[in-house]
Each structure stands twice: as C-alpha cells, then as structure tokens.
Amino acid sequence: MRDYHINVFWSEVDGEWIADIPDLEPCSASGPTPEDAVREVQIARDLWLQVAAEKGLPIPEPRYRPAIYKVVG
C-alpha cells in the first residue's frame, strides 16, 4: 500500500509547524519542529484509520498529489 501524502507548513497564527493529510479529513497535527509535526500526524493517521476501521467507515485510498514547483532564479 502506498502511504498518504503529508503537507507540512509553518503557521504564523499557531506559532508552530502544521502537518496535515489531505486524503483523511480532518487529520492534522502540530509541533515546534517540522519533524515533530510529522511524527504527531503519523500518530493521528494511525488513530484515524483505526477508528474508521472499527466503525466500518470507508477508508480512502491515497490520492492526493502535491503540485511541484520549480524555482527559477
């Protein structure tokens, strides 16, 4: 199985790094470093999938693909 894409970005409002998984709404976490945010969202992902399976809810296949930008300079 492929894994879910994780977005990581800095939030000025929260003063922390945010990691979210677009295919699993709402599945996000935060932390003081990008690594912490990713580690936390991986825990959230596992719990999200566990609860969905326990409740018989559909589990989406990983679909999200980020846009890739090239900086020319």
PyMOL Python script that loads the backbone (N, CA, C, O; Angstrom):
from pymol import cmd

cmd.read_pdbstr("""\
ATOM      1  N   MET A   1       0.837  -1.191   0.000  1.00  0.00           N
ATOM      2  CA  MET A   1       0.000   0.000   0.000  1.00  0.00           C
ATOM      3  C   MET A   1       0.877   1.248   0.000  1.00  0.00           C
ATOM      4  O   MET A   1       1.872   1.329   0.720  1.00  0.00           O
ATOM      5  N   ARG A   2       0.494   2.195  -0.804  1.00  0.00           N
ATOM      6  CA  ARG A   2       1.178   3.487  -0.777  1.00  0.00           C
ATOM      7  C   ARG A   2       0.777   4.225   0.483  1.00  0.00           C
ATOM      8  O   ARG A   2      -0.247   3.926   1.097  1.00  0.00           O
ATOM      9  N   ASP A   3       1.588   5.184   0.855  1.00  0.00           N
ATOM     10  CA  ASP A   3       1.276   5.956   2.050  1.00  0.00           C
ATOM     11  C   ASP A   3       0.593   7.257   1.651  1.00  0.00           C
ATOM     12  O   ASP A   3       0.626   7.660   0.488  1.00  0.00           O
ATOM     13  N   TYR A   4      -0.012   7.894   2.612  1.00  0.00           N
ATOM     14  CA  TYR A   4      -0.697   9.158   2.382  1.00  0.00           C
ATOM     15  C   TYR A   4       0.302  10.312   2.352  1.00  0.00           C
ATOM     16  O   TYR A   4       1.276  10.333   3.105  1.00  0.00           O
ATOM     17  N   HIS A   5       0.037  11.265   1.470  1.00  0.00           N
ATOM     18  CA  HIS A   5       0.865  12.473   1.371  1.00  0.00           C
ATOM     19  C   HIS A   5       0.649  13.341   2.607  1.00  0.00           C
ATOM     20  O   HIS A   5      -0.474  13.477   3.091  1.00  0.00           O
ATOM     21  N   ILE A   6       1.730  13.923   3.109  1.00  0.00           N
ATOM     22  CA  ILE A   6       1.671  14.817   4.264  1.00  0.00           C
ATOM     23  C   ILE A   6       2.155  16.199   3.851  1.00  0.00           C
ATOM     24  O   ILE A   6       3.271  16.348   3.354  1.00  0.00           O
ATOM     25  N   ASN A   7       1.320  17.206   4.056  1.00  0.00           N
ATOM     26  CA  ASN A   7       1.725  18.601   3.866  1.00  0.00           C
ATOM     27  C   ASN A   7       2.314  19.109   5.172  1.00  0.00           C
ATOM     28  O   ASN A   7       1.798  18.805   6.247  1.00  0.00           O
ATOM     29  N   VAL A   8       3.388  19.878   5.085  1.00  0.00           N
ATOM     30  CA  VAL A   8       3.985  20.480   6.283  1.00  0.00           C
ATOM     31  C   VAL A   8       4.200  21.963   5.997  1.00  0.00           C
ATOM     32  O   VAL A   8       4.779  22.329   4.974  1.00  0.00           O
ATOM     33  N   PHE A   9       3.732  22.806   6.902  1.00  0.00           N
ATOM     34  CA  PHE A   9       3.896  24.243   6.703  1.00  0.00           C
ATOM     35  C   PHE A   9       3.934  24.954   8.049  1.00  0.00           C
ATOM     36  O   PHE A   9       3.448  24.440   9.057  1.00  0.00           O
ATOM     37  N   TRP A  10       4.522  26.147   8.045  1.00  0.00           N
ATOM     38  CA  TRP A  10       4.606  26.976   9.238  1.00  0.00           C
ATOM     39  C   TRP A  10       3.331  27.787   9.368  1.00  0.00           C
ATOM     40  O   TRP A  10       2.857  28.361   8.388  1.00  0.00           O
ATOM     41  N   SER A  11       2.771  27.838  10.571  1.00  0.00           N
ATOM     42  CA  SER A  11       1.585  28.636  10.829  1.00  0.00           C
ATOM     43  C   SER A  11       1.958  29.802  11.727  1.00  0.00           C
ATOM     44  O   SER A  11       2.317  29.612  12.889  1.00  0.00           O
ATOM     45  N   GLU A  12       1.873  31.007  11.183  1.00  0.00           N
ATOM     46  CA  GLU A  12       2.125  32.209  11.988  1.00  0.00           C
ATOM     47  C   GLU A  12       1.098  32.328  13.108  1.00  0.00           C
ATOM     48  O   GLU A  12       1.430  32.735  14.221  1.00  0.00           O
ATOM     49  N   VAL A  13      -0.149  31.970  12.808  1.00  0.00           N
ATOM     50  CA  VAL A  13      -1.231  32.085  13.786  1.00  0.00           C
ATOM     51  C   VAL A  13      -0.969  31.192  14.993  1.00  0.00           C
ATOM     52  O   VAL A  13      -1.133  31.619  16.136  1.00  0.00           O
ATOM     53  N   ASP A  14      -0.562  29.947  14.735  1.00  0.00           N
ATOM     54  CA  ASP A  14      -0.335  28.993  15.819  1.00  0.00           C
ATOM     55  C   ASP A  14       1.074  29.066  16.395  1.00  0.00           C
ATOM     56  O   ASP A  14       1.315  28.611  17.513  1.00  0.00           O
ATOM     57  N   GLY A  15       2.006  29.639  15.634  1.00  0.00           N
ATOM     58  CA  GLY A  15       3.397  29.690  16.070  1.00  0.00           C
ATOM     59  C   GLY A  15       4.043  28.315  16.117  1.00  0.00           C
ATOM     60  O   GLY A  15       4.960  28.077  16.903  1.00  0.00           O
ATOM     61  N   GLU A  16       3.558  27.409  15.267  1.00  0.00           N
ATOM     62  CA  GLU A  16       4.073  26.044  15.206  1.00  0.00           C
ATOM     63  C   GLU A  16       4.023  25.540  13.775  1.00  0.00           C
ATOM     64  O   GLU A  16       3.403  26.146  12.901  1.00  0.00           O
ATOM     65  N   TRP A  17       4.689  24.420  13.560  1.00  0.00           N
ATOM     66  CA  TRP A  17       4.605  23.720  12.288  1.00  0.00           C
ATOM     67  C   TRP A  17       3.340  22.887  12.282  1.00  0.00           C
ATOM     68  O   TRP A  17       2.983  22.279  13.291  1.00  0.00           O
ATOM     69  N   ILE A  18       2.662  22.858  11.146  1.00  0.00           N
ATOM     70  CA  ILE A  18       1.438  22.089  10.974  1.00  0.00           C
ATOM     71  C   ILE A  18       1.706  21.009   9.931  1.00  0.00           C
ATOM     72  O   ILE A  18       2.338  21.261   8.906  1.00  0.00           O
ATOM     73  N   ALA A  19       1.217  19.809  10.207  1.00  0.00           N
ATOM     74  CA  ALA A  19       1.266  18.712   9.238  1.00  0.00           C
ATOM     75  C   ALA A  19      -0.164  18.226   9.057  1.00  0.00           C
ATOM     76  O   ALA A  19      -0.881  18.008  10.033  1.00  0.00           O
ATOM     77  N   ASP A  20      -0.577  18.057   7.797  1.00  0.00           N
ATOM     78  CA  ASP A  20      -1.913  17.533   7.557  1.00  0.00           C
ATOM     79  C   ASP A  20      -1.881  16.519   6.428  1.00  0.00           C
ATOM     80  O   ASP A  20      -0.977  16.508   5.593  1.00  0.00           O
ATOM     81  N   ILE A  21      -2.899  15.664   6.431  1.00  0.00           N
ATOM     82  CA  ILE A  21      -3.049  14.634   5.403  1.00  0.00           C
ATOM     83  C   ILE A  21      -4.344  14.936   4.657  1.00  0.00           C
ATOM     84  O   ILE A  21      -5.430  14.672   5.173  1.00  0.00           O
ATOM     85  N   PRO A  22      -4.241  15.488   3.443  1.00  0.00           N
ATOM     86  CA  PRO A  22      -5.433  15.922   2.710  1.00  0.00           C
ATOM     87  C   PRO A  22      -6.450  14.810   2.438  1.00  0.00           C
ATOM     88  O   PRO A  22      -7.650  15.080   2.384  1.00  0.00           O
ATOM     89  N   ASP A  23      -5.998  13.574   2.266  1.00  0.00           N
ATOM     90  CA  ASP A  23      -6.921  12.479   1.970  1.00  0.00           C
ATOM     91  C   ASP A  23      -7.739  12.041   3.181  1.00  0.00           C
ATOM     92  O   ASP A  23      -8.757  11.365   3.028  1.00  0.00           O
ATOM     93  N   LEU A  24      -7.310  12.416   4.374  1.00  0.00           N
ATOM     94  CA  LEU A  24      -8.001  12.000   5.600  1.00  0.00           C
ATOM     95  C   LEU A  24      -8.489  13.238   6.345  1.00  0.00           C
ATOM     96  O   LEU A  24      -7.810  13.749   7.236  1.00  0.00           O
ATOM     97  N   GLU A  25      -9.668  13.708   5.970  1.00  0.00           N
ATOM     98  CA  GLU A  25     -10.183  14.920   6.607  1.00  0.00           C
ATOM     99  C   GLU A  25     -10.940  14.573   7.866  1.00  0.00           C
ATOM    100  O   GLU A  25     -11.689  13.596   7.840  1.00  0.00           O
ATOM    101  N   PRO A  26     -10.814  15.270   8.935  1.00  0.00           N
ATOM    102  CA  PRO A  26      -9.718  16.189   9.232  1.00  0.00           C
ATOM    103  C   PRO A  26      -8.617  15.429   9.973  1.00  0.00           C
ATOM    104  O   PRO A  26      -8.859  14.863  11.039  1.00  0.00           O
ATOM    105  N   CYS A  27      -7.445  15.418   9.425  1.00  0.00           N
ATOM    106  CA  CYS A  27      -6.321  14.733  10.063  1.00  0.00           C
ATOM    107  C   CYS A  27      -5.119  15.658  10.004  1.00  0.00           C
ATOM    108  O   CYS A  27      -4.488  15.813   8.959  1.00  0.00           O
ATOM    109  N   SER A  28      -4.808  16.274  11.144  1.00  0.00           N
ATOM    110  CA  SER A  28      -3.676  17.191  11.191  1.00  0.00           C
ATOM    111  C   SER A  28      -3.090  17.188  12.594  1.00  0.00           C
ATOM    112  O   SER A  28      -3.704  16.708  13.547  1.00  0.00           O
ATOM    113  N   ALA A  29      -1.888  17.735  12.693  1.00  0.00           N
ATOM    114  CA  ALA A  29      -1.208  17.832  13.979  1.00  0.00           C
ATOM    115  C   ALA A  29      -0.207  18.974  13.881  1.00  0.00           C
ATOM    116  O   ALA A  29       0.048  19.505  12.800  1.00  0.00           O
ATOM    117  N   SER A  30       0.353  19.342  15.025  1.00  0.00           N
ATOM    118  CA  SER A  30       1.327  20.430  15.018  1.00  0.00           C
ATOM    119  C   SER A  30       2.475  20.088  15.953  1.00  0.00           C
ATOM    120  O   SER A  30       2.399  19.163  16.762  1.00  0.00           O
ATOM    121  N   GLY A  31       3.550  20.874  15.814  1.00  0.00           N
ATOM    122  CA  GLY A  31       4.697  20.688  16.680  1.00  0.00           C
ATOM    123  C   GLY A  31       5.680  21.826  16.522  1.00  0.00           C
ATOM    124  O   GLY A  31       5.565  22.617  15.586  1.00  0.00           O
ATOM    125  N   PRO A  32       6.644  21.923  17.422  1.00  0.00           N
ATOM    126  CA  PRO A  32       7.618  23.009  17.380  1.00  0.00           C
ATOM    127  C   PRO A  32       8.625  22.893  16.231  1.00  0.00           C
ATOM    128  O   PRO A  32       9.264  23.879  15.866  1.00  0.00           O
ATOM    129  N   THR A  33       8.766  21.693  15.663  1.00  0.00           N
ATOM    130  CA  THR A  33       9.646  21.491  14.506  1.00  0.00           C
ATOM    131  C   THR A  33       8.863  20.733  13.434  1.00  0.00           C
ATOM    132  O   THR A  33       7.854  20.098  13.742  1.00  0.00           O
ATOM    133  N   PRO A  34       9.319  20.793  12.169  1.00  0.00           N
ATOM    134  CA  PRO A  34       8.637  20.008  11.134  1.00  0.00           C
ATOM    135  C   PRO A  34       8.628  18.513  11.458  1.00  0.00           C
ATOM    136  O   PRO A  34       7.638  17.823  11.216  1.00  0.00           O
ATOM    137  N   GLU A  35       9.734  18.026  12.004  1.00  0.00           N
ATOM    138  CA  GLU A  35       9.830  16.601  12.344  1.00  0.00           C
ATOM    139  C   GLU A  35       8.807  16.215  13.415  1.00  0.00           C
ATOM    140  O   GLU A  35       8.181  15.158  13.334  1.00  0.00           O
ATOM    141  N   ASP A  36       8.645  17.078  14.414  1.00  0.00           N
ATOM    142  CA  ASP A  36       7.655  16.816  15.466  1.00  0.00           C
ATOM    143  C   ASP A  36       6.245  16.797  14.885  1.00  0.00           C
ATOM    144  O   ASP A  36       5.442  15.930  15.229  1.00  0.00           O
ATOM    145  N   ALA A  37       5.943  17.743  14.014  1.00  0.00           N
ATOM    146  CA  ALA A  37       4.610  17.802  13.409  1.00  0.00           C
ATOM    147  C   ALA A  37       4.334  16.547  12.590  1.00  0.00           C
ATOM    148  O   ALA A  37       3.236  15.995  12.653  1.00  0.00           O
ATOM    149  N   VAL A  38       5.325  16.092  11.819  1.00  0.00           N
ATOM    150  CA  VAL A  38       5.143  14.875  11.018  1.00  0.00           C
ATOM    151  C   VAL A  38       4.964  13.658  11.930  1.00  0.00           C
ATOM    152  O   VAL A  38       4.093  12.823  11.686  1.00  0.00           O
ATOM    153  N   ARG A  39       5.764  13.561  12.954  1.00  0.00           N
ATOM    154  CA  ARG A  39       5.645  12.435  13.891  1.00  0.00           C
ATOM    155  C   ARG A  39       4.234  12.410  14.509  1.00  0.00           C
ATOM    156  O   ARG A  39       3.619  11.349  14.623  1.00  0.00           O
ATOM    157  N   GLU A  40       3.738  13.578  14.902  1.00  0.00           N
ATOM    158  CA  GLU A  40       2.407  13.662  15.507  1.00  0.00           C
ATOM    159  C   GLU A  40       1.291  13.336  14.515  1.00  0.00           C
ATOM    160  O   GLU A  40       0.313  12.682  14.878  1.00  0.00           O
ATOM    161  N   VAL A  41       1.433  13.789  13.259  1.00  0.00           N
ATOM    162  CA  VAL A  41       0.377  13.495  12.290  1.00  0.00           C
ATOM    163  C   VAL A  41       0.394  12.020  11.902  1.00  0.00           C
ATOM    164  O   VAL A  41      -0.644  11.477  11.524  1.00  0.00           O
ATOM    165  N   GLN A  42       1.536  11.367  11.985  1.00  0.00           N
ATOM    166  CA  GLN A  42       1.571   9.926  11.730  1.00  0.00           C
ATOM    167  C   GLN A  42       0.806   9.166  12.820  1.00  0.00           C
ATOM    168  O   GLN A  42       0.141   8.171  12.533  1.00  0.00           O
ATOM    169  N   ILE A  43       0.900   9.630  14.050  1.00  0.00           N
ATOM    170  CA  ILE A  43       0.115   9.044  15.142  1.00  0.00           C
ATOM    171  C   ILE A  43      -1.372   9.298  14.888  1.00  0.00           C
ATOM    172  O   ILE A  43      -2.198   8.397  15.032  1.00  0.00           O
ATOM    173  N   ALA A  44      -1.703  10.537  14.508  1.00  0.00           N
ATOM    174  CA  ALA A  44      -3.094  10.882  14.211  1.00  0.00           C
ATOM    175  C   ALA A  44      -3.628  10.040  13.053  1.00  0.00           C
ATOM    176  O   ALA A  44      -4.771   9.586  13.096  1.00  0.00           O
ATOM    177  N   ARG A  45      -2.806   9.826  12.015  1.00  0.00           N
ATOM    178  CA  ARG A  45      -3.213   8.998  10.870  1.00  0.00           C
ATOM    179  C   ARG A  45      -3.552   7.579  11.325  1.00  0.00           C
ATOM    180  O   ARG A  45      -4.591   7.034  10.951  1.00  0.00           O
ATOM    181  N   ASP A  46      -2.672   6.986  12.132  1.00  0.00           N
ATOM    182  CA  ASP A  46      -2.904   5.622  12.598  1.00  0.00           C
ATOM    183  C   ASP A  46      -4.198   5.526  13.405  1.00  0.00           C
ATOM    184  O   ASP A  46      -4.958   4.570  13.250  1.00  0.00           O
ATOM    185  N   LEU A  47      -4.445   6.505  14.257  1.00  0.00           N
ATOM    186  CA  LEU A  47      -5.681   6.517  15.044  1.00  0.00           C
ATOM    187  C   LEU A  47      -6.905   6.753  14.163  1.00  0.00           C
ATOM    188  O   LEU A  47      -7.948   6.133  14.371  1.00  0.00           O
ATOM    189  N   TRP A  48      -6.784   7.644  13.184  1.00  0.00           N
ATOM    190  CA  TRP A  48      -7.871   7.920  12.241  1.00  0.00           C
ATOM    191  C   TRP A  48      -8.273   6.632  11.541  1.00  0.00           C
ATOM    192  O   TRP A  48      -9.455   6.294  11.472  1.00  0.00           O
ATOM    193  N   LEU A  49      -7.269   5.907  11.015  1.00  0.00           N
ATOM    194  CA  LEU A  49      -7.538   4.664  10.288  1.00  0.00           C
ATOM    195  C   LEU A  49      -8.115   3.590  11.207  1.00  0.00           C
ATOM    196  O   LEU A  49      -8.996   2.834  10.799  1.00  0.00           O
ATOM    197  N   GLN A  50      -7.628   3.521  12.432  1.00  0.00           N
ATOM    198  CA  GLN A  50      -8.126   2.538  13.394  1.00  0.00           C
ATOM    199  C   GLN A  50      -9.600   2.778  13.713  1.00  0.00           C
ATOM    200  O   GLN A  50     -10.405   1.847  13.698  1.00  0.00           O
ATOM    201  N   VAL A  51      -9.943   4.018  13.997  1.00  0.00           N
ATOM    202  CA  VAL A  51     -11.332   4.346  14.324  1.00  0.00           C
ATOM    203  C   VAL A  51     -12.248   4.104  13.127  1.00  0.00           C
ATOM    204  O   VAL A  51     -13.345   3.567  13.283  1.00  0.00           O
ATOM    205  N   ALA A  52     -11.806   4.496  11.941  1.00  0.00           N
ATOM    206  CA  ALA A  52     -12.619   4.273  10.738  1.00  0.00           C
ATOM    207  C   ALA A  52     -12.879   2.774  10.540  1.00  0.00           C
ATOM    208  O   ALA A  52     -14.001   2.371  10.234  1.00  0.00           O
ATOM    209  N   ALA A  53     -11.842   1.955  10.715  1.00  0.00           N
ATOM    210  CA  ALA A  53     -11.996   0.506  10.561  1.00  0.00           C
ATOM    211  C   ALA A  53     -12.944  -0.060  11.617  1.00  0.00           C
ATOM    212  O   ALA A  53     -13.795  -0.892  11.302  1.00  0.00           O
ATOM    213  N   GLU A  54     -12.801   0.383  12.861  1.00  0.00           N
ATOM    214  CA  GLU A  54     -13.663  -0.102  13.949  1.00  0.00           C
ATOM    215  C   GLU A  54     -15.127   0.247  13.720  1.00  0.00           C
ATOM    216  O   GLU A  54     -16.019  -0.521  14.078  1.00  0.00           O
ATOM    217  N   LYS A  55     -15.368   1.412  13.119  1.00  0.00           N
ATOM    218  CA  LYS A  55     -16.747   1.860  12.889  1.00  0.00           C
ATOM    219  C   LYS A  55     -17.288   1.438  11.530  1.00  0.00           C
ATOM    220  O   LYS A  55     -18.434   1.733  11.192  1.00  0.00           O
ATOM    221  N   GLY A  56     -16.456   0.745  10.748  1.00  0.00           N
ATOM    222  CA  GLY A  56     -16.897   0.300   9.427  1.00  0.00           C
ATOM    223  C   GLY A  56     -17.030   1.426   8.425  1.00  0.00           C
ATOM    224  O   GLY A  56     -17.778   1.310   7.455  1.00  0.00           O
ATOM    225  N   LEU A  57     -16.318   2.509   8.646  1.00  0.00           N
ATOM    226  CA  LEU A  57     -16.366   3.652   7.731  1.00  0.00           C
ATOM    227  C   LEU A  57     -15.412   3.427   6.560  1.00  0.00           C
ATOM    228  O   LEU A  57     -14.422   2.708   6.699  1.00  0.00           O
ATOM    229  N   PRO A  58     -15.696   4.027   5.420  1.00  0.00           N
ATOM    230  CA  PRO A  58     -14.802   3.854   4.273  1.00  0.00           C
ATOM    231  C   PRO A  58     -13.429   4.477   4.538  1.00  0.00           C
ATOM    232  O   PRO A  58     -13.316   5.550   5.130  1.00  0.00           O
ATOM    233  N   ILE A  59     -12.410   3.785   4.091  1.00  0.00           N
ATOM    234  CA  ILE A  59     -11.043   4.280   4.223  1.00  0.00           C
ATOM    235  C   ILE A  59     -10.557   4.636   2.823  1.00  0.00           C
ATOM    236  O   ILE A  59     -10.402   3.759   1.973  1.00  0.00           O
ATOM    237  N   PRO A  60     -10.318   5.923   2.586  1.00  0.00           N
ATOM    238  CA  PRO A  60      -9.927   6.329   1.232  1.00  0.00           C
ATOM    239  C   PRO A  60      -8.534   5.849   0.853  1.00  0.00           C
ATOM    240  O   PRO A  60      -7.632   5.772   1.688  1.00  0.00           O
ATOM    241  N   GLU A  61      -8.385   5.532  -0.417  1.00  0.00           N
ATOM    242  CA  GLU A  61      -7.065   5.233  -0.959  1.00  0.00           C
ATOM    243  C   GLU A  61      -6.280   6.538  -1.031  1.00  0.00           C
ATOM    244  O   GLU A  61      -6.873   7.602  -1.212  1.00  0.00           O
ATOM    245  N   PRO A  62      -4.970   6.477  -0.894  1.00  0.00           N
ATOM    246  CA  PRO A  62      -4.169   7.693  -1.074  1.00  0.00           C
ATOM    247  C   PRO A  62      -4.333   8.204  -2.511  1.00  0.00           C
ATOM    248  O   PRO A  62      -4.062   7.476  -3.465  1.00  0.00           O
ATOM    249  N   ARG A  63      -4.776   9.456  -2.659  1.00  0.00           N
ATOM    250  CA  ARG A  63      -4.986  10.037  -3.983  1.00  0.00           C
ATOM    251  C   ARG A  63      -4.250  11.347  -4.179  1.00  0.00           C
ATOM    252  O   ARG A  63      -3.816  11.668  -5.286  1.00  0.00           O
ATOM    253  N   TYR A  64      -4.109  12.106  -3.095  1.00  0.00           N
ATOM    254  CA  TYR A  64      -3.592  13.466  -3.186  1.00  0.00           C
ATOM    255  C   TYR A  64      -2.173  13.478  -3.738  1.00  0.00           C
ATOM    256  O   TYR A  64      -1.317  12.712  -3.297  1.00  0.00           O
ATOM    257  N   ARG A  65      -1.938  14.346  -4.698  1.00  0.00           N
ATOM    258  CA  ARG A  65      -0.601  14.556  -5.241  1.00  0.00           C
ATOM    259  C   ARG A  65      -0.306  16.053  -5.207  1.00  0.00           C
ATOM    260  O   ARG A  65      -1.038  16.847  -5.796  1.00  0.00           O
ATOM    261  N   PRO A  66       0.742  16.426  -4.531  1.00  0.00           N
ATOM    262  CA  PRO A  66       1.052  17.855  -4.425  1.00  0.00           C
ATOM    263  C   PRO A  66       1.531  18.419  -5.755  1.00  0.00           C
ATOM    264  O   PRO A  66       2.079  17.705  -6.595  1.00  0.00           O
ATOM    265  N   ALA A  67       1.314  19.699  -5.919  1.00  0.00           N
ATOM    266  CA  ALA A  67       1.892  20.389  -7.068  1.00  0.00           C
ATOM    267  C   ALA A  67       3.382  20.556  -6.798  1.00  0.00           C
ATOM    268  O   ALA A  67       3.788  20.848  -5.673  1.00  0.00           O
ATOM    269  N   ILE A  68       4.171  20.374  -7.807  1.00  0.00           N
ATOM    270  CA  ILE A  68       5.612  20.536  -7.675  1.00  0.00           C
ATOM    271  C   ILE A  68       6.017  21.771  -8.450  1.00  0.00           C
ATOM    272  O   ILE A  68       5.737  21.906  -9.641  1.00  0.00           O
ATOM    273  N   TYR A  69       6.677  22.660  -7.751  1.00  0.00           N
ATOM    274  CA  TYR A  69       7.096  23.914  -8.337  1.00  0.00           C
ATOM    275  C   TYR A  69       8.595  23.936  -8.494  1.00  0.00           C
ATOM    276  O   TYR A  69       9.329  23.380  -7.676  1.00  0.00           O
ATOM    277  N   LYS A  70       9.048  24.585  -9.556  1.00  0.00           N
ATOM    278  CA  LYS A  70      10.484  24.773  -9.761  1.00  0.00           C
ATOM    279  C   LYS A  70      10.761  26.266  -9.630  1.00  0.00           C
ATOM    280  O   LYS A  70      10.143  27.085 -10.310  1.00  0.00           O
ATOM    281  N   VAL A  71      11.677  26.603  -8.768  1.00  0.00           N
ATOM    282  CA  VAL A  71      12.051  27.995  -8.593  1.00  0.00           C
ATOM    283  C   VAL A  71      13.180  28.296  -9.579  1.00  0.00           C
ATOM    284  O   VAL A  71      14.227  27.648  -9.574  1.00  0.00           O
ATOM    285  N   VAL A  72      12.938  29.279 -10.405  1.00  0.00           N
ATOM    286  CA  VAL A  72      13.949  29.679 -11.384  1.00  0.00           C
ATOM    287  C   VAL A  72      14.561  30.965 -10.891  1.00  0.00           C
ATOM    288  O   VAL A  72      13.852  31.913 -10.557  1.00  0.00           O
ATOM    289  N   GLY A  73      15.886  31.000 -10.846  1.00  0.00           N
ATOM    290  CA  GLY A  73      16.482  32.230 -10.322  1.00  0.00           C
ATOM    291  C   GLY A  73      17.857  32.446 -10.679  1.00  0.00           C
ATOM    292  O   GLY A  73      18.446  33.453 -10.286  1.00  0.00           O
TER     293      GLY A  73
END
""", "prot")
cmd.dss("prot")
cmd.show_as("cartoon", "prot")
cmd.util.cbc("prot")
cmd.orient("prot")
